[in-house]
Amino acid sequence: MCNMTMHIVKGVYTTSKKPKKKKKAEKVSFSAMELEWRKYNKDMRKSHCHNLQFATLKDYIEYRSSKSKKFTKEFKEYVPEKTYERKQHKYASIPPTATDISFSKPERPEYTGDYIVGIATMHKSNSVPVGRDDNPKDYSTMRRN
């Protein structure tokens, strides 16, 4: 014997229920509709939506009965009024008359004397210049003075 159960599949609905019918609009008296119209306009002014107010009661009644298409807007393509342009100044990088001024990289200084004989390495890879009159035993025992 096989037990079959019905499961609700996502996206699938039953067809046993009938769709709900729209409720008919209640008939409202003329004086009650006028009070609603005034209250609606007052609420629109409070919320700073002056363009959504209705000038006449007839327009408001058409709006309430869904016959009015007052608030549909047409598409307008945006065209900027004025584009912003930054003012750019052009500066010459080198004055054309300045021939005596050198903007090149300075030459690297080099030792050309004869006092320094070599370089000794002390603790922690500290390089120390060795002079002609220095005692080499000081560097081998890592003495500074």
C-alpha positions, 0 to 999 in steps of 0.5 A, a space after each residue: 500500500 502506498 501513501 500519497 500525500 499532496 505537498 505544496 510546490 513552490 510557485 504552484 497554488 491551488 485552484 479550489 479557492 475562488 478569487 476575491 471580488 472587488 468591493 463596490 465603492 460605498 455611496 457617500 453623501 455629497 456633504 461627506 465627500 466635500 469634507 473628505 475633499 477639504 481634509 485631503 487638500 489640507 493634508 497635501 498642504 501639510 505634507 508640502 505636496 501642493 501640486 497634488 491638491 484638487 481645485 474642484 470637488 468634481 476633480 476629487 470625486 473623479 479621483 476617488 472613483 478611479 476615473 481621473 488620470 491627473 497625476 501621470 507625468 510625461 518623460 522629459 529627458 534631462 538636459 543640464 543647463 550649464 556644464 562645469 568647467 574647471 579653469 586650468 592654468 598652463 605653466 611652463 616646466 622650464 623657462 626657455 631663457 634659463 640656460 645656466 640653471 641645471 635641472 639634472 640630477 647632481 653628481 654622486 660624491 666620491 672619495 678621492 683621498 688616500 687616508 682611508 685604506 678600507 672598510 671593516 665590519 664590526 658587530 651587527 654588520 656595522 661597516 666602519 672606515 679604516 684609516 691609514 693610522 688605525 690599529 687593525 686589532 681594534 676592529 678585530 676585537 670590536 673596540 670602538 675607541 
